[in-house]
């Protein structure tokens, strides 16, 4: 007896729930409520997470960003994530790493 496989229906492969939507909204509220600090940060920190970089300098090419962000941080120039060492190649680690700190803040040149 042959098993008949129905045609692919994308909507049957998408998980939807109001709880997930609320979780995302809560995460965004938390992210938007975290304090802004100057670079480099006052102390080194460990861990993973999401970060945003805002430009408020007066370099001519970024004048539009300065105008948008001069009174309120509204438009980041970059949003990124710090992940534990080994994460990208599937190696499990304990989750605490300062590797993200070095990559993010070590590569930024302050003008």
C-alpha positions in Angstrom: 0.0 0.0 0.0 1.4 3.4 -1.0 1.2 6.3 1.4 -0.2 9.4 -0.2 1.6 12.7 0.7 -0.6 15.8 0.4 0.8 18.8 -1.4 2.8 21.4 0.6 0.7 24.0 2.3 2.8 26.7 3.9 0.2 27.9 6.4 0.3 24.5 8.0 4.0 24.9 8.8 3.8 28.3 10.6 3.4 28.5 14.3 1.2 31.3 15.4 0.2 32.3 18.9 -0.8 35.5 20.7 1.5 34.5 23.6 4.5 34.6 21.2 3.4 38.1 19.9 3.2 39.3 23.5 6.7 37.9 24.3 8.1 39.8 21.3 6.4 43.0 22.4 7.8 42.5 25.9 11.3 42.0 24.6 11.1 45.1 22.4 9.8 47.2 25.4 12.8 45.9 27.5 15.3 46.6 24.7 13.9 50.1 24.2 14.0 50.8 28.0 17.6 49.8 28.5 19.9 52.8 29.3 22.2 54.3 26.6 25.9 54.4 27.4 28.9 55.9 25.7 31.5 53.8 24.1 33.6 52.2 25.3 31.4 51.1 28.2 32.7 51.9 31.7 33.4 48.2 32.5 33.8 44.9 30.6 30.9 42.6 30.8 30.2 38.9 29.9 27.3 37.4 28.3 25.1 37.3 25.2 22.5 39.6 24.0 21.3 42.2 21.5 22.7 45.6 21.2 22.3 48.8 19.1 24.7 51.5 18.2 23.5 55.0 17.7 25.4 57.8 16.0 25.2 61.3 17.3 28.4 62.8 15.9 28.5 65.5 13.3 30.3 63.7 10.5 28.9 65.1 7.3 27.9 61.7 5.7 25.9 60.8 8.8 24.1 64.2 9.2 20.7 62.7 8.8 21.3 60.2 11.6 22.5 63.1 13.8 19.3 65.0 13.1 17.1 62.0 13.9 19.0 61.0 17.1 20.1 64.4 18.5 17.1 64.7 20.9 16.1 61.1 21.3 17.8 57.8 20.3 15.4 56.6 17.6 17.4 55.1 14.7 20.4 52.9 15.4 23.2 52.8 12.9 23.7 49.1 13.7 21.8 46.4 15.6 23.7 43.2 16.4 23.9 40.2 18.7 26.6 38.8 20.9 26.5 35.0 21.0 28.5 32.5 23.1 31.7 31.2 21.7 31.1 28.1 19.5 27.5 29.1 18.8 27.9 29.6 15.1 29.3 26.2 14.5 26.9 24.3 16.8 29.3 23.7 19.7 27.7 23.9 23.1 29.2 26.3 25.6 28.1 27.5 29.0 26.7 30.7 27.6 29.0 33.1 29.3 31.5 34.8 27.1 33.2 38.1 26.8 34.0 37.3 23.2 31.1 39.5 22.0 32.5 42.4 24.0 35.9 42.1 22.2 34.3 41.8 18.8 31.9 44.7 19.2 33.9 47.3 21.1 37.3 46.2 20.0 36.6 46.9 16.4 35.1 50.4 16.9 37.4 53.3 16.4 36.3 56.4 18.3 36.7 59.6 16.4 
